[in-house]
Amino acid sequence: MAVEIPPLVSPSRLRRRGGLFGECLAEFLGTLVLVAFGCGAVAMAVAALPGSGRTAGPITFFLGSGDWLLVTWGWAMAVTFGVYVAGGISGAHINPAVTLAFAVRRRFPWARVLPYMAAQLVGAFAGAALVYGVYHDAINTFDQAMKGPKTNGHTLASFSIFGTFPAPYFHGGVWGPLVDQIVGTAFLVMFVVALIDLRNTGVKANLGPLLTGLAVAAVGMSYGANAGYAINPARDLGPRLLTWLVGWGTLAMPGTQAGSFSNYFWIPIVGPLVGGVIGVLVYDLFISDVLHIRTQLAEPPETGVTRPED
């Protein structure tokens, strides 16, 4: 807005928000928005729409692959508005994998890495708590109507609103979901650094957040079913801790369902962190280095210095 907006608190108390603390507040709120709308979209698909009588039955969801679009576009818009909310203050990493990748290859200060990650985790927890507070009636009704294995009365389907887990065809194996998370996050970070690289086809008119959301949608549509495409340690761990506290028990932490998978919680943490670093390194090796040398070749040589021949 063009008008001057007075602060809610006195300027003297706002000074400490001008630095790292303010950036962490932005990361907290941006990640809260991300999880509140991302998990909110899944809650709509899994519990709220069936329970409200808008589907064929109280536990009828995901009848076809087209239904997956509700989830992928929900997460895409969640990322988009999370970035718009926090971008002007912290750059809106809202993802520890992005923060780590930027520290490795984009000169993001290492001293800010852990505070950013902590703010992202707390924001994700708060966003999940908001979704649970809004939808707990729908979730409880859905779980009561569902048959099959339950943990403290809760089902794996309702847990999917908040956390991720591997597809049955992995048969509880580790490497398949881990590779999936590495690959998905590598693509995500690759797309992010491409979008913010002004030497490349730079994004104009503040469209970066929207295109970042489209990148998340692309990953979800192409690599979502294997393991729920967490591609963000805070996005998975924050809601996972919330569900552990409110009743999902071992299904959430350590992420175990007898006969299906066990101790899964670490995969959506380690996989994205590794994948994010790989993504930025691949982009720099194949694209950024080429852009760098082309920029140098386009500059006239300094006086008395000859340009080397190819």
C-alpha positions as CSV (number, residue, x, y, z in Angstrom):
1,M,0.0,0.0,0.0
2,A,1.2,3.5,-0.7
3,V,-0.1,5.0,2.5
4,E,2.0,5.0,5.7
5,I,1.0,2.2,8.0
6,P,1.8,2.9,11.7
7,P,3.3,0.0,13.7
8,L,1.2,-1.9,16.1
9,V,3.8,-1.5,18.8
10,S,6.1,1.3,19.7
11,P,9.1,1.8,17.4
12,S,11.5,1.3,20.3
13,R,10.2,-2.2,20.9
14,L,10.3,-3.0,17.1
15,R,14.0,-2.4,16.8
16,R,15.0,-6.0,17.7
17,R,12.8,-7.2,14.9
18,G,14.9,-5.4,12.3
19,G,17.4,-8.2,12.1
20,L,17.5,-12.0,12.6
21,F,14.6,-12.0,15.0
22,G,12.3,-10.3,12.4
23,E,13.5,-12.7,9.7
24,C,12.6,-15.7,11.9
25,L,9.2,-14.2,12.6
26,A,8.7,-14.0,8.8
27,E,9.8,-17.6,8.4
28,F,7.5,-18.7,11.1
29,L,4.5,-17.0,9.6
30,G,5.3,-18.0,6.0
31,T,5.7,-21.7,7.0
32,L,2.5,-21.5,9.1
33,V,0.7,-20.3,6.0
34,L,2.3,-23.0,3.9
35,V,1.2,-25.8,6.3
36,A,-2.2,-24.3,7.1
37,F,-3.3,-24.2,3.5
38,G,-1.4,-27.3,2.4
39,C,-2.6,-29.6,5.1
40,G,-5.9,-27.8,4.9
41,A,-6.3,-28.9,1.3
42,V,-5.6,-32.5,2.3
43,A,-8.1,-32.3,5.2
44,M,-10.7,-31.1,2.7
45,A,-10.0,-34.0,0.4
46,V,-9.7,-36.7,3.0
47,A,-12.2,-35.9,5.7
48,A,-14.2,-32.7,5.2
49,L,-15.7,-33.2,1.8
50,P,-16.7,-36.9,2.5
51,G,-18.0,-36.0,6.0
52,S,-20.0,-33.0,4.7
53,G,-22.0,-35.2,2.3
54,R,-20.3,-33.9,-0.8
55,T,-18.9,-37.2,-2.0
56,A,-20.5,-40.6,-2.6
57,G,-20.0,-41.6,1.1
58,P,-18.5,-40.5,4.5
59,I,-15.2,-42.2,3.8
60,T,-15.1,-41.8,0.0
61,F,-12.1,-39.9,-1.3
62,F,-9.5,-40.2,-4.1
63,L,-11.7,-42.1,-6.5
64,G,-9.4,-41.3,-9.3
65,S,-6.1,-39.7,-10.2
66,G,-7.8,-36.5,-10.9
67,D,-8.6,-36.1,-7.3
68,W,-4.9,-35.8,-6.6
69,L,-5.1,-32.4,-8.3
70,L,-6.9,-30.9,-5.3
71,V,-3.9,-31.8,-3.1
72,T,-1.2,-30.7,-5.6
73,W,-2.9,-27.4,-6.3
74,G,-3.6,-26.9,-2.7
75,W,0.0,-27.2,-1.8
76,A,1.0,-25.1,-4.8
77,M,-1.2,-22.2,-3.6
78,A,0.0,-22.7,0.0
79,V,3.6,-22.3,-1.1
80,T,2.7,-19.3,-3.3
81,F,1.1,-17.3,-0.5
82,G,3.6,-18.4,2.1
83,V,6.3,-16.9,-0.1
84,Y,4.3,-13.8,-0.8
85,V,3.8,-13.3,3.0
86,A,7.4,-13.7,4.1
87,G,9.4,-12.9,0.9
88,G,10.0,-9.3,1.6
89,I,11.6,-9.9,5.0
90,S,13.5,-13.2,4.9
91,G,13.4,-14.3,1.3
92,A,10.8,-16.9,2.3
93,H,12.8,-20.0,2.4
94,I,10.0,-21.7,4.5
95,N,11.9,-24.9,3.9
96,P,15.0,-26.1,5.7
97,A,16.2,-27.8,2.5
98,V,16.2,-24.4,0.8
99,T,17.9,-22.7,3.7
100,L,20.7,-25.4,3.7
101,A,21.1,-25.2,0.0
102,F,21.4,-21.4,0.1
103,A,24.0,-21.7,2.8
104,V,26.1,-24.1,0.7
105,R,26.0,-22.2,-2.6
106,R,24.3,-18.8,-2.2
107,R,26.3,-17.3,0.6
108,F,23.4,-17.4,3.1
109,P,25.1,-16.9,6.5
110,W,25.6,-20.2,8.3
111,A,24.8,-18.4,11.6
112,R,21.3,-17.9,10.4
113,V,20.7,-21.5,9.3
114,L,19.6,-23.1,12.6
115,P,17.4,-20.1,13.7
116,Y,15.7,-20.2,10.3
117,M,15.1,-23.9,10.6
118,A,13.8,-23.6,14.1
119,A,11.3,-20.9,13.0
120,Q,10.2,-23.0,10.1
121,L,9.6,-26.0,12.3
122,V,7.6,-24.0,14.9
123,G,5.6,-22.4,12.1
124,A,4.8,-25.8,10.6
125,F,3.7,-27.1,14.0
126,A,1.5,-24.1,14.5
127,G,0.0,-24.4,11.0
128,A,-0.8,-28.1,11.6
129,A,-2.4,-27.2,15.0
130,L,-4.6,-24.7,13.3
131,V,-5.7,-27.3,10.7
132,Y,-6.4,-29.8,13.5
133,G,-8.4,-27.2,15.5
134,V,-10.6,-26.4,12.5
135,Y,-11.0,-30.0,11.2
136,H,-10.8,-32.2,14.3
137,D,-14.6,-32.9,14.2
138,A,-14.4,-34.0,10.6
139,I,-11.2,-36.0,11.2
140,N,-12.7,-37.8,14.3
141,T,-15.9,-38.6,12.4
142,F,-13.9,-40.0,9.5
143,D,-11.7,-42.2,11.7
144,Q,-14.8,-43.6,13.5
145,A,-16.4,-44.5,10.1
146,M,-13.2,-46.1,8.7
147,K,-12.4,-49.7,9.1
148,G,-9.0,-51.3,9.1
149,P,-5.9,-50.8,11.3
150,K,-6.1,-48.0,13.8
151,T,-3.7,-46.5,16.2
152,N,-5.4,-45.0,19.3
153,G,-8.5,-44.8,17.2
154,H,-6.8,-43.0,14.3
155,T,-6.2,-44.3,10.8
156,L,-3.3,-43.9,8.3
157,A,-5.7,-42.1,6.0
158,S,-6.3,-39.3,8.6
159,F,-2.6,-39.2,9.4
160,S,-2.0,-38.4,5.7
161,I,-3.6,-35.0,6.3
162,F,-0.6,-34.0,8.3
163,G,2.4,-36.3,7.6
164,T,3.8,-38.5,4.8
165,F,4.5,-42.2,4.5
166,P,5.7,-44.6,1.8
167,A,3.5,-46.3,-0.7
168,P,2.8,-50.0,-0.1
169,Y,4.8,-51.1,-3.1
170,F,8.0,-50.2,-1.3
171,H,7.2,-53.0,1.2
172,G,8.6,-51.0,4.1
173,G,12.0,-50.5,2.4
174,V,14.0,-47.4,3.0
175,W,15.9,-46.7,-0.2
176,G,12.9,-46.2,-2.5
177,P,11.3,-43.4,-0.4
178,L,14.7,-41.9,0.4
179,V,15.6,-41.6,-3.2
180,D,12.2,-40.2,-4.0
181,Q,12.6,-37.4,-1.5
182,I,16.1,-36.7,-2.7
183,V,15.0,-36.5,-6.4
184,G,11.8,-34.4,-5.7
185,T,13.6,-31.9,-3.5
186,A,16.5,-31.6,-5.9
187,F,14.1,-30.6,-8.6
188,L,12.3,-28.2,-6.3
189,V,15.5,-26.4,-5.3
190,M,16.8,-26.4,-8.9
191,F,13.6,-24.6,-10.0
192,V,13.8,-22.1,-7.1
193,V,17.4,-21.1,-7.8
194,A,16.6,-20.9,-11.6
195,L,13.6,-18.6,-10.8
196,I,15.7,-16.2,-8.7
197,D,18.7,-16.2,-11.1
198,L,18.5,-12.8,-12.8
199,R,21.2,-13.9,-15.3
200,N,18.8,-16.5,-16.6
201,T,15.3,-15.8,-17.8
202,G,14.6,-13.7,-14.7
203,V,11.0,-13.6,-13.3
204,K,9.4,-10.2,-13.7
205,A,6.6,-8.3,-11.8
206,N,6.9,-10.3,-8.6
207,L,5.8,-13.5,-10.2
208,G,8.5,-15.5,-8.4
209,P,6.2,-16.8,-5.6
210,L,3.5,-17.9,-8.1
211,L,6.1,-19.8,-10.2
212,T,7.6,-21.4,-7.1
213,G,4.1,-22.7,-6.3
214,L,3.9,-24.1,-9.8
215,A,7.2,-25.8,-9.2
216,V,5.7,-27.5,-6.1
217,A,2.7,-28.6,-8.2
218,A,5.0,-30.0,-10.8
219,V,6.8,-32.1,-8.3
220,G,3.6,-33.3,-6.7
221,M,2.1,-34.3,-10.0
222,S,5.2,-36.1,-11.2
223,Y,6.7,-37.5,-7.9
224,G,3.9,-37.3,-5.3
225,A,2.5,-40.7,-4.8
226,N,5.7,-42.6,-3.9
227,A,6.0,-41.0,-0.5
228,G,3.7,-38.0,-0.3
229,Y,6.3,-35.5,-1.6
230,A,7.2,-33.8,1.7
231,I,10.2,-32.2,0.0
232,N,10.5,-30.0,3.1
233,P,11.6,-31.3,6.5
234,A,9.7,-28.7,8.5
235,R,6.5,-29.3,6.5
236,D,6.6,-33.0,7.6
237,L,8.2,-32.9,11.0
238,G,6.1,-30.1,12.5
239,P,2.7,-31.7,11.7
240,R,4.2,-35.1,12.6
241,L,5.0,-33.8,16.1
242,L,1.5,-32.3,16.4
243,T,-0.2,-35.6,15.5
244,W,2.0,-37.5,17.9
245,L,1.0,-35.2,20.7
246,V,-2.8,-35.3,20.0
247,G,-3.2,-39.0,19.5
248,W,-1.7,-40.7,16.5
249,G,1.1,-42.1,18.6
250,T,3.6,-44.4,17.0
251,L,2.0,-43.9,13.6
252,A,3.4,-40.3,13.7
253,M,6.5,-40.8,15.8
254,P,8.7,-42.8,15.0
255,G,6.5,-43.3,12.0
256,T,5.5,-47.0,12.2
257,Q,2.6,-49.1,11.1
258,A,3.0,-52.8,11.7
259,G,3.5,-54.7,8.6
260,S,3.8,-51.6,6.4
261,F,6.7,-49.4,7.4
262,S,8.7,-48.5,10.5
263,N,10.8,-45.6,11.9
264,Y,9.9,-43.6,8.8
265,F,10.2,-40.1,10.4
266,W,13.8,-39.5,9.4
267,I,13.4,-40.0,5.7
268,P,11.4,-36.8,5.0
269,I,14.1,-35.0,7.0
270,V,17.3,-36.4,5.6
271,G,16.1,-36.9,2.0
272,P,15.1,-33.3,1.4
273,L,18.2,-31.9,3.0
274,V,20.4,-34.0,0.8
275,G,18.2,-33.4,-2.3
276,G,18.3,-29.6,-1.8
277,V,22.1,-29.5,-1.8
278,I,22.2,-31.7,-4.9
279,G,19.7,-29.5,-6.7
280,V,21.6,-26.3,-6.2
281,L,24.9,-28.0,-7.2
282,V,23.4,-29.5,-10.3
283,Y,22.0,-26.1,-11.3
284,D,25.3,-24.4,-10.7
285,L,27.3,-27.0,-12.6
286,F,25.1,-27.1,-15.7
287,I,23.6,-23.6,-15.8
288,S,25.0,-21.1,-13.4
289,D,28.7,-21.7,-14.4
290,V,27.8,-21.2,-18.1
291,L,25.9,-18.0,-17.3
292,H,28.9,-16.8,-15.3
293,I,31.4,-17.4,-18.1
294,R,29.1,-15.8,-20.7
295,T,28.8,-12.7,-18.5
296,Q,32.5,-12.5,-18.3
297,L,33.0,-12.9,-22.0
298,A,30.4,-10.2,-22.7
299,E,32.4,-7.7,-20.6
300,P,35.2,-5.8,-22.4
301,P,38.7,-6.8,-21.1
302,E,40.5,-4.5,-18.8
303,T,43.1,-2.2,-20.3
304,G,46.3,-4.2,-21.2
305,V,44.6,-7.5,-20.7
306,T,43.9,-9.8,-23.6
307,R,41.0,-12.2,-23.7
308,P,42.1,-15.8,-23.9
309,E,41.1,-17.7,-27.1
310,D,38.9,-20.8,-26.9
